[in-house]
Amino acid sequence: MLQHFSYKKMFEDSDLPGWTISFYYHNKQYKGDYHKDGTINWKNGTPPDEEQVLRMVHDLMTFHVYE
């Protein structure tokens, strides 16, 4: 389960898609850039079980951003 999930636009004052994300997974913080195609460029290491984490992040982004 992801904890303390947060996101913000990469390009403030613009409609360009792209968000920076941050969350904790297994007591470690992960940060990355979430792109409009659903890919993530990890900033501080790739989380274990990356496929499962990608699904959880995509679900959260769908709920919060693409509502």
C-alpha positions in Angstrom: 0.0 0.0 0.0 1.2 3.5 -0.8 1.3 6.0 2.0 1.3 9.8 1.9 0.8 10.0 -1.8 1.2 13.5 -3.3 1.4 15.0 -6.7 1.8 18.4 -8.3 2.0 19.7 -11.9 5.4 19.7 -13.4 4.6 22.9 -15.4 2.8 25.4 -13.3 0.4 27.8 -15.1 0.3 25.5 -18.1 -2.0 22.8 -19.4 0.9 20.6 -20.4 0.5 17.2 -18.9 3.1 15.9 -16.4 3.2 15.6 -12.6 5.8 15.1 -9.9 4.8 12.4 -7.5 6.0 11.3 -4.1 4.9 8.5 -1.7 6.2 6.0 0.8 6.2 2.3 0.1 7.6 -0.2 2.5 8.8 2.6 4.8 10.9 4.2 2.0 10.2 7.4 0.1 10.0 7.3 -3.7 9.8 10.2 -6.0 9.3 10.4 -9.7 7.9 12.2 -12.8 4.6 10.8 -14.0 4.0 11.4 -17.7 0.7 11.5 -19.6 1.3 8.0 -21.1 1.5 6.6 -17.6 5.3 6.1 -17.5 7.3 7.1 -14.5 10.9 8.3 -14.4 12.0 7.4 -10.9 14.2 10.0 -9.2 15.6 8.0 -6.2 15.4 4.3 -7.1 12.9 1.9 -8.4 10.5 0.4 -5.8 10.3 -3.3 -5.4 7.3 -4.9 -7.1 7.4 -2.1 -9.6 4.5 -3.4 -11.7 2.2 -3.5 -8.6 3.3 0.0 -7.6 2.7 1.3 -11.1 -0.9 0.0 -11.0 -1.5 1.7 -7.6 0.0 5.0 -8.8 -2.0 4.8 -12.0 -5.2 4.2 -10.0 -4.5 7.2 -7.7 -3.7 9.4 -10.6 -6.9 8.4 -12.4 -8.9 9.2 -9.4 -7.2 12.6 -8.5 -6.2 14.0 -11.9 -8.3 12.4 -14.6 -11.6 12.5 -12.8 
